[in-house]
Amino acid sequence: MAVDELDTRILRLLLEQPRTSVREYARILGVARGTLQARLDRLERDGVITGTAPALSPAALGHPVLAFVHIEVTQGHLDEVGDALAAVPEIVEAFSITGGGDLLARVVARDNAHLEDVVQKLISMPGVVRTRTEVALRERVSHRLLPLVESIGRSARG
């Protein structure tokens, strides 16, 4: 979808001040509330804005260990294994991938022993051939979209 300069300003504001009212956003941007609401509705409808839930910290919830688990799946069982991963609460994301494995799961755990239990649960799933686990030591770049939004905005300006 095409994102223009106003869309970029709206997205930047949503990322920088996520708990502000639509009325206040409109005031800051210098646009009518109806204009802003129409833009927000379009951005949601087009899938640019995908939610308004707060960002939660697994570490603050007692799960400070983060690991990425590569999962190799028996041919023809990718969907079944993918569906089974959704039943494991410690898996916070999972993707089909290319390269070394078929699936990549982002897993959180209370400690290394708990991580091992989760990995053993994965290994015992029907259709899983093997796993390879990489433990994250430190986050170097936190999840962010503002630089991408700003880059798109620069491109929209010409």
N, C-alpha and C positions, 0 to 999 in steps of 0.2 A: 504494500500500500504506500501511497505517496504521503510523506510527512512534511508539512511546510514549517515555516519559521514559528508561527503561533503554536502549532502542535509541539514543536521542540521546546518552546518556552513553558508550555503547560506541563510537559513530561518532566522537565528539569525541576519545576516547582513541586510537582507531586513527589519526586524522589528526595528533594531537599527538605520539604516541609509536609510530610505525609499526614499529619493530624490537623490540618487546617480546613476550614469550611469552604464550600464552593463559593459562597459570597465573598469571603476574604481572598480566595484565589483570583476571582474576577476583579476585585479592587486592586490587588497587586499588579495584575497583568494589564489593567486599564481597558478591560473589555466588558460588555454587558454580561450579566449572569446567564441569560438565555443562550448567548453565543458560546460561552464556556461550557454550559451543560450540553449543548448540541455537539461540541467537539469531544467532550468526555464520552458521551454516548456512542459517537462514531468510533473513537479509539477502542472502546470496549467491544463494540460489535465487530470490528475488524481484527480483534484479537491482540492488539498492541498492549492494552491494559488487561491483565489477566486475573487480577484480584486486588483486594484491599486488606487482606489479612496482615496482622503484625508479623514481623520477622522474629522467630524464636531461636534461642540458643540451646542446642542439645547439651552443651557443657553445663550451662546453668540449670538444666533439668536433670543433672546427675549422669550425663553420658559424655564425658570429655574426650574419649578415645574416638578418633575418626580414621576409618580405613576405606580403601577402595578395593573391592573384590572383583577380580576378573573371573567369569564363570564360563566354562566350556560346556556346551550342551550337545547331547546326542542329536544327530541330524533328524529333523522333523519334529522336534519337541520344544522348539523355541517359545512358542506361544504358551504351552502348558507350564514351562518353567517360569516364564515371565509372569503369568497369573499367580503362580505359587509364591513368588517373591513378594507380592502385595500382601500376603498374610503374615509376613515377618515384620513386626513393628520397628525393629532396629534398622531396617532398610528405609532410608529417607528418600532415595532416588535410585532408579535403575534405567539403563539405556541399552538398546541393541547397538553393537559396535562392530567395526572391522578390526582386523589385526589379531592380536593375541587373545582370543576368546570370542565368545558370542554376545555376552552380556557384561555390563559393568555396573556394579552396585555400590552406592555410597552408603556405608554402614557406620552407625554410631554405637558405642558400648560404654558400660560403666568403667571397665578396666580390661586389661589384656585377657584375663581368664573368661570374662563375659564375651569378648570378641571371639575367642576360640570356640565357645559354645555356639555362637551365631554361625560361624563358619562351618562347624560340624553339622548344624541343622541344614545348611545349604548343601553340603556334600551328600547328605542322606536323601535329598529330594530326588524323586524319579526323573530321569532325563539329564541329571547333572553328571558329567564325566569327571571333571576336576575343577579346582579353584586355585587362584593365586591371589594372595592378599598383600597389599602394600599399606603400611600404616603411615598416616600423615604425621610429621613431626611438628610443623608450625605452618600456619596460614601465612602466605607471603602476599597474596592479593585477595582481599575479601570480595565476595560476590558484589558486582557493581555493574551498573548499566549507564550511569551518567556520562562517562567518556564516549560511549557508543552513541547515545542520544545527541550529545554535542557535535560529534563528527557528522552525524546524519543532518543535523541542523545546518552545519557549515556547507554541506553539499546542497541542501535545499536552497540556500541563499544564492548559489551560483558559483 
